[in-house]
Amino acid sequence: MIFLLLNNNMSLEILGYSAIGIAASASIPQLYQIIKTKKVRDLNYIFFFLDALASFLYILYGTLKKDYVMMGSAIVPFTNQIIILFLLCFYKENSENTENT
């Protein structure tokens, strides 16, 4: 069944764009949770840094190869990861200041 779907170019396009949509929305629940609770204590900043770096490299690779679908598919995840990293720094600093008072 999957083999038949992959032989059709339209099915390949749908598969590719579905993957882009899922990848782009994968970090949105984490971003929402951080904004809602303002808590980042248990989050690993290294993961978000490496994920942002990988997305940036996908953007760079897509730009250099003129593969605009690949480049475009990494922009939303990269933006989400940068926002999460900013919030990690902001809320971590706030929670440390709160604990010290």
C-alpha positions in Angstrom: 0.0 0.0 0.0 2.7 2.5 0.9 4.7 1.5 -2.2 1.7 2.4 -4.4 1.4 5.8 -2.7 5.1 6.6 -3.1 5.0 5.8 -6.8 2.6 8.7 -7.4 4.3 12.1 -7.6 1.3 13.8 -6.0 1.4 11.3 -3.1 5.1 12.1 -2.7 4.4 15.8 -2.6 1.6 15.3 0.0 4.0 13.1 2.1 6.7 15.7 1.9 4.5 18.7 2.8 2.9 16.6 5.6 6.4 16.0 7.1 7.1 19.8 6.8 3.9 20.6 8.6 4.5 18.2 11.4 8.1 19.2 11.9 7.1 22.9 11.9 4.4 22.3 14.6 6.4 19.9 16.7 7.8 22.5 19.1 4.6 24.6 19.4 3.2 22.6 22.4 6.5 23.1 24.3 6.5 26.8 23.4 2.9 27.1 24.6 3.6 25.3 27.9 6.6 27.6 28.6 4.5 30.7 28.0 1.6 29.4 30.0 3.5 28.2 33.1 6.5 30.5 32.9 8.6 27.5 34.1 11.7 26.1 32.4 13.4 24.4 35.3 13.4 20.9 33.8 14.1 21.8 30.1 17.5 21.1 28.6 18.8 24.1 26.8 21.4 22.0 25.0 18.7 20.2 23.1 17.0 23.4 22.0 20.4 24.9 21.0 21.3 21.9 18.9 17.8 21.7 17.3 18.1 25.4 16.4 21.6 24.9 15.0 20.3 21.9 12.9 17.4 24.0 11.6 19.8 26.9 10.8 22.1 24.5 8.9 19.0 23.2 6.9 18.2 26.8 6.0 21.7 27.4 4.9 21.9 24.2 2.9 18.6 24.8 1.2 19.7 28.3 0.3 23.0 27.2 -1.1 21.4 24.3 -3.1 18.5 26.5 -4.1 16.2 24.0 -2.5 13.6 26.4 -1.3 11.3 23.8 0.0 14.0 22.5 2.4 15.0 26.0 3.4 11.4 27.0 3.9 10.6 23.9 6.0 13.2 24.8 8.5 12.3 28.4 9.1 9.3 27.8 11.4 11.2 25.2 13.6 14.2 27.5 13.7 12.1 30.5 14.8 10.3 28.4 17.5 13.6 27.1 18.9 15.1 30.6 19.1 12.0 31.8 20.9 12.2 28.8 23.3 15.9 29.5 23.9 15.1 33.2 24.7 12.3 32.1 27.1 14.7 29.6 28.7 17.1 32.4 29.5 14.5 34.8 30.5 12.4 32.5 32.8 15.5 30.8 34.2 16.9 34.1 35.3 13.5 35.1 36.8 13.2 31.8 38.7 16.7 32.2 40.1 16.0 35.7 41.2 12.7 34.6 42.8 14.4 31.7 44.7 17.1 34.1 46.1 14.7 36.5 47.6 
